[in-house]
């Protein structure tokens, strides 16, 4: 998309990139034909959880990436 999923906060009145990151406030550009599948958005949100205990381990990420590659490479 050309920017992080947090940069929307910079364009809002009183917006703060730091607060958006700390609170896990992620927004994706909207449009009729998004260039990336919803599963990829969900994957990024999963990895960027504000609470450390909820974030996936690297082994979980590798497994999930393998599944995404298998699903979308055909």
N, C-alpha and C positions, 0 to 999 in steps of 0.2 A: 504494500500500500504506500510505501514511501515515507512512512513515519511510524513511530511507536503507537501502540493502542492507548497510550496515556496522553499524547500530545494535544488531544482535543481540549484538555483543561486550560491550555495556554490561551485559547481563543475565547474563553468564557470570562465574563465579568467576575473579578475576584478569584479566578481560577488559579490553581497551584499544581504544577507538575508533581511536586513532592507529595502533596496530599493525595493526589490521584493514585500514585504508585503505592503509598502506604496503605490506602484503603482498598486497593485492588479494583478501582473503578476503571474498567476497560470498556472502550467503545470501538466499534468497527465502522468503517465507512458504509453507508447504506446505498443500495442501488438495486436495480432489477436483476442484474447478473453479477453477483459477487465473484471475483476471480479465484477465491479459495473456498473450499467446502466448509460447511458448518462444523464438521468433525475436527477440522484443523483449528478453528476458533476455540472450540471446547477444549482441545488439547493445550493450547496456549494459556487459557484461563486456568486450567488445572495446574499447570506448572508455576503460575504466578500468584498462587494463593498467598494472602498476607500472613496467615498463620503458618508458622514453620511446621507444626505437627500435621497439618493437612496436606502439605506439599508432597509430591511423589519423590521417591528415591530414584537415583539414576538408573538402577536396574529396571524399575517400572517404566521409566521414560523410554529406555531402549526397546523394551517389549512392545510398548504402544507405538513407537515409530515403525517398528517392523510390521505391525498390523496395518498401520496406515499406508505404508508403502505397498504392501500386498494388495490392499483394497483398491488403491487408486492407480496402480501401475498397469492394470490390464486394459 
